[in-house]
Amino acid sequence: MRTTTLVLALVALGACRPWSLHPWGADFPGEPLWNAERLVPALDGLYVELPHAGRLVRVDRLGDMRSIDLEGRVLESLTPTPDASALVAFTTEAFCPEEDAPCEDLETRKELALVRDAALVNAVEVDPHFNAVAFSPSGQRAIAYLDVNAELSLEGVINLTAVAVLDLETAEVEDVQVGFAAEQVLFTPDDTRAVVLSRSEVAVLDLTTSPPSTDVVFPLTLDPDQTVEPVGIDLTPDGRYALISVRQSSDLYVLDLDLHAVNIVSLAANPSAMVVDDLVDRTVLVFDSEPRVDLLEHDFFEVDSRVLDEPMNRIVHGENLSVLYSQGTSYKDVYRLDIATGDLVEYRLENPAIELVLAPTEDYAVALTRAEGAGGVGVSGLYDSAPGMEILDLRPGADDTYPYLLESTGVGVAFASTETTLHALVLQEGVDYLYQLDLYTGEDEEIELAAPPRSIGTMPDGSFFIAQEGAFGRISFLDPSTGDLEVVEGFALDGWLDPEGVQ
């Protein structure tokens, strides 16, 4: 059953209805009205950024559209809390520098705003260059910092030596000095410490003090002429050690957060990916330049290596296994790794992988693949000349792959599972249907979409949202248990002709 809900914001524009205008005409803004690639699911609905209006709107499968009143603040980005009960937004607010004087020139300030149940709870001022936020496991604290790999908008004098520690319950914020250009933040499992990674330094913050303080700073080099650029960081399950890999180096730094000591483990090469397994208490490392996988135990930090046929640069990690593959290369091997035993099972794809997604049951994975060549005669030629997907059977004792040809390049995969079914939901670029395949039975179905898809994601209740092409906003909500598809559209008109911010 398929029903459609149309939601249109009624905007006065003389006798002209704005949705009747050509979406790419002269009256259409130069930037998109909504961000189809960065939707944020929460317990109470799906939050959508409206870049042109500088606003935020919440929609749900029933067609309800609620505009969040940010009280004049312009939305920049949005991040959900770990339990999806609230969202933290970077916003910009205009204000008068002198409250009791005539306001001739407005100034702006950067704020972190807490949104819950489609309402602004509070907002606190932070440094204007902050653009990323990390949450503690409990969701009580957050740390704002500058992510140099994200979109940057820098003006004026910038202090790169501090992060902002925010208590989400009290809305109190404290600046803590950490070092130069903080780039990544991790919290220990007990919420008592934060590890802040910066270029050539690592700072450990004590979150039990008021205000939070710097417990220790680890230099990654003692030579001021040398720059050490970290590329990966993770914590051991007990929260005692921080493991750091660095660019163009085979050294793995092991920082003892309790004893304030540094150990260096020599690896075979510079790791391209690293994952810590909490259950087995081991770290898995793979390498761009070496056909091997290393297993690092956390007692004496000794390395147990396994030889591969091809180098791997990606790790997809589950609760009971890891899947190794290579992205952006011509390699076609995939490996199932049992972290406890080190046993490997090799799979061979027909074409190189664009992306590999592990099913929540961990008994199957889906690889989206790209066309490799011009094709030829026979089935192998078809595989070479067309994009596809391949199903990997990850169950014990199995090593089978099942290739499928796609109509277009795959752009997203999601899964829906019950006790008796496991459906893979596949989106294809420019194709206006959702391909649904039951991996247990092989039964498939094409679910019609109102327009070609842009992205797919999962709501906390297990349903799915599918963003589709549509200038004024179009999202489909799919209930995998019934197949019902609800379409909500028109929500991006909110604030089109009355954007927030300085006028």
RABEL-V309635 format. One record per run of one state. SS is the DSSP state (H for helix, E for strand, - for the rest). FROM is the first residue (numbers start at 1). TO is the last residue. If there is no record, write none. Layout:
# RABEL-V309635
ss:SS from:FROM to:TO
ss:SS from:FROM to:TO
This chain:
# RABEL-V309635
ss:- from:1 to:1
ss:E from:2 to:6
ss:- from:7 to:17
ss:H from:18 to:20
ss:- from:21 to:39
ss:E from:40 to:42
ss:- from:43 to:44
ss:E from:45 to:50
ss:- from:51 to:54
ss:E from:55 to:59
ss:- from:60 to:64
ss:E from:65 to:68
ss:- from:69 to:73
ss:E from:74 to:80
ss:- from:81 to:86
ss:E from:87 to:96
ss:- from:97 to:105
ss:E from:106 to:116
ss:- from:117 to:118
ss:E from:119 to:126
ss:- from:127 to:131
ss:E from:132 to:135
ss:- from:136 to:140
ss:E from:141 to:145
ss:- from:146 to:161
ss:E from:162 to:167
ss:- from:168 to:172
ss:E from:173 to:177
ss:- from:178 to:181
ss:E from:182 to:187
ss:- from:188 to:192
ss:E from:193 to:198
ss:- from:199 to:200
ss:E from:201 to:206
ss:- from:207 to:212
ss:E from:213 to:219
ss:- from:220 to:229
ss:E from:230 to:235
ss:- from:236 to:240
ss:E from:241 to:246
ss:- from:247 to:250
ss:E from:251 to:256
ss:- from:257 to:260
ss:E from:261 to:266
ss:- from:267 to:270
ss:E from:271 to:277
ss:- from:278 to:281
ss:E from:282 to:287
ss:- from:288 to:291
ss:E from:292 to:297
ss:- from:298 to:302
ss:E from:303 to:307
ss:- from:308 to:313
ss:E from:314 to:317
ss:- from:318 to:321
ss:E from:322 to:325
ss:- from:326 to:326
ss:E from:327 to:327
ss:- from:328 to:332
ss:E from:333 to:337
ss:- from:338 to:343
ss:E from:344 to:348
ss:- from:349 to:352
ss:E from:353 to:358
ss:- from:359 to:363
ss:E from:364 to:369
ss:- from:370 to:378
ss:H from:379 to:385
ss:- from:386 to:387
ss:E from:388 to:393
ss:- from:394 to:400
ss:E from:401 to:405
ss:- from:406 to:409
ss:E from:410 to:417
ss:- from:418 to:421
ss:E from:422 to:428
ss:- from:429 to:432
ss:E from:433 to:438
ss:- from:439 to:443
ss:E from:444 to:448
ss:- from:449 to:452
ss:E from:453 to:458
ss:- from:459 to:463
ss:E from:464 to:468
ss:- from:469 to:473
ss:E from:474 to:478
ss:- from:479 to:484
ss:E from:485 to:489
ss:- from:490 to:490
ss:H from:491 to:493
ss:- from:494 to:503
